[in-house]
Amino acid sequence: MGIERVDSLSEQIAKQIGEQIITGDLVEGEHIQELRIAKELDVSRGSVREALLILERTHLIHIYPRRGAIVSEMSAQQVKALFDTNMLLMSYMVQRMSEMWRKHEADEMLHLLEKLAEQVKVSDAEKFYDLFFGFLAEQHDLVGNMYVMRHYAELLPSMRRSYFLTLNLSRRELQEAYELIKFSIDAILHRKSQQATLFIEDFCRHLRNQVLESLARMKQIELAWARRSRR
């Protein structure tokens, strides 16, 4: 049995701030005030600074000289770049999984499909995507490439931020995502790495398009409110 890792104080602070960015409580362009956070959490500014460096590695914020930490922009161009990069990583991961899985890992994949199907039934998109992306993040042994896994882990918070925009979409769209994941896992279990890769790429494009549609609607609403406020 492995030893469970305990997050450091800075990692805990980073997770708390990161969750506020992911859920939209902190919006793009907003300045993150070190002193206010330190007072609210009763921690040192040094711990907050370390937390911000962690968040910068996950691309949720940018740290500028003399300006401090700013919540990163979420534009259509950045969403496309994020999904393009993640697609490359996930394609490599499922290819390796197709080649390397053993029986207990096959059982875990089938169990994952059961849990995903449950989330489709209750239309819980957040848990659905958290389960799937979190499962892939745990496949260090199968993938066998620490650089790929590290980059994937660093992109996950930004991925969560993007698919958080899709939580109000229909069950049909969630069902389509499930079917593409199922096809990919079926191909993995038949050791058909090329098919698994093609299906996971289709899944990434499907989710990317949903995120872009939701982002466009959100930007339209923000623009409408800005115009009304200027009247």
Secondary structure as the mmCIF struct_conf table of DSSP 4:
data_model
#
loop_
_struct_conf.conf_type_id
_struct_conf.id
_struct_conf.beg_label_comp_id
_struct_conf.beg_label_asym_id
_struct_conf.beg_label_seq_id
_struct_conf.end_label_comp_id
_struct_conf.end_label_asym_id
_struct_conf.end_label_seq_id
HELX_LH_PP_P HELX_LH_PP_P1 GLY A 2 SER A 8
HELX_RH_AL_P HELX_RH_AL_P1 LEU A 9 ILE A 22
TURN_TY1_P TURN_TY1_P1 THR A 23 GLY A 24
BEND BEND1 ASP A 25 LEU A 26
TURN_TY1_P TURN_TY1_P2 GLU A 28 GLY A 29
STRN STRN1 HIS A 31 ILE A 32
HELX_RH_AL_P HELX_RH_AL_P2 GLU A 34 LEU A 41
TURN_TY1_P TURN_TY1_P3 ASP A 42 ASP A 42
HELX_RH_AL_P HELX_RH_AL_P3 ARG A 45 ARG A 57
TURN_TY1_P TURN_TY1_P4 THR A 58 HIS A 59
BEND BEND2 LEU A 60 LEU A 60
STRN STRN2 ILE A 61 TYR A 64
TURN_TY1_P TURN_TY1_P5 PRO A 65 ARG A 67
STRN STRN3 GLY A 68 VAL A 71
HELX_LH_PP_P HELX_LH_PP_P2 SER A 72 GLU A 73
HELX_RH_AL_P HELX_RH_AL_P4 ALA A 76 MET A 100
HELX_RH_AL_P HELX_RH_AL_P5 LYS A 103 LYS A 121
TURN_TY1_P TURN_TY1_P6 VAL A 122 SER A 123
HELX_RH_AL_P HELX_RH_AL_P6 ALA A 125 ALA A 137
TURN_TY1_P TURN_TY1_P7 GLU A 138 GLU A 138
HELX_RH_AL_P HELX_RH_AL_P7 HIS A 140 VAL A 143
HELX_RH_AL_P HELX_RH_AL_P8 MET A 146 TYR A 163
HELX_RH_3T_P HELX_RH_3T_P1 PHE A 164 THR A 166
TURN_TY1_P TURN_TY1_P8 LEU A 167 ASN A 168
BEND BEND3 LEU A 169 LEU A 169
HELX_RH_AL_P HELX_RH_AL_P9 ARG A 171 LEU A 189
TURN_TY1_P TURN_TY1_P9 HIS A 190 ARG A 191
HELX_RH_AL_P HELX_RH_AL_P10 SER A 193 SER A 229
TURN_TY1_P TURN_TY1_P10 ARG A 230 ARG A 230
#
